[in-house]
Amino acid sequence: MKTLNLKTLGKNDISFYLAVETYFLPKLESDLFFLWDLNKAVICGKNQLLASEVNFDYTEKHNIKVFRRHTGGGAVYADEGCFMFTFLSKMNKKDEVYATYLPRIQKSLRSLGLDVVFSGRNDLLLDNRKFSGTAFLNNEYGSILHGTIMYDTDIEHMVASLT
C-alpha cells in the first residue's frame, strides 16, 4: 500500500478529496491511503435527501458548506477536529475491503491505549460510543472506503448542522 501525502496542499474543501479519490481510483497500481485536512462541512451520502438531513439555516449562518459524496450512508459533520481518511483498493468486495482496512485503524488506535471495537455497521466505538463511521463505493476500477474519526469535533456545530 502506498500513502499519498496531501498535507503540503493545506486545508481543502471536501470536494477536493472526493476528486482525488475519483482521479486515482482508475489509475491504481497498488492500494492507496490518504488523510484529509479539511474545512468544516456537512457531507451527505449519494442517496440522502439533503432537506431531510441538513439544517440549512444553521449551516449558512455559520459558514458550514454542504457537500454530497459519491458513497452511500447518512450525513456527517466534519471539521478541523475530525480526521477523515480514504483507502483506495483494487479489491471490489465490500466485506474484504472492510476486513482488510478497518482493523488497521483499530490497531493504530489500540496502540494508543484505546479499547476500540467494531459495531455491526462497520463503525468504530470507544466506551460504546460511536466516534468513527465509514462509507463505501465500488466500481469497475476497485473500491473506495472513506471515513471519519471524531477527535476534537465541535459538537455544538455537529448537532445543530444535522437534522
Beta strands, then each sheet from edge to edge (+ up, - down):
strand 1: 2-3
strand 2: 32-36
strand 3: 41-44
strand 4: 65-68
strand 5: 76-78
strand 6: 82-89
strand 7: 116-118
strand 8: 124-126
strand 9: 129-132
strand 10: 134-139
strand 11: 142-150
sheet 1: 1+ 2+ 6- 11+ 10-
sheet 2: 4+ 3+ 5-
sheet 3: 7+ 8- 9+
end
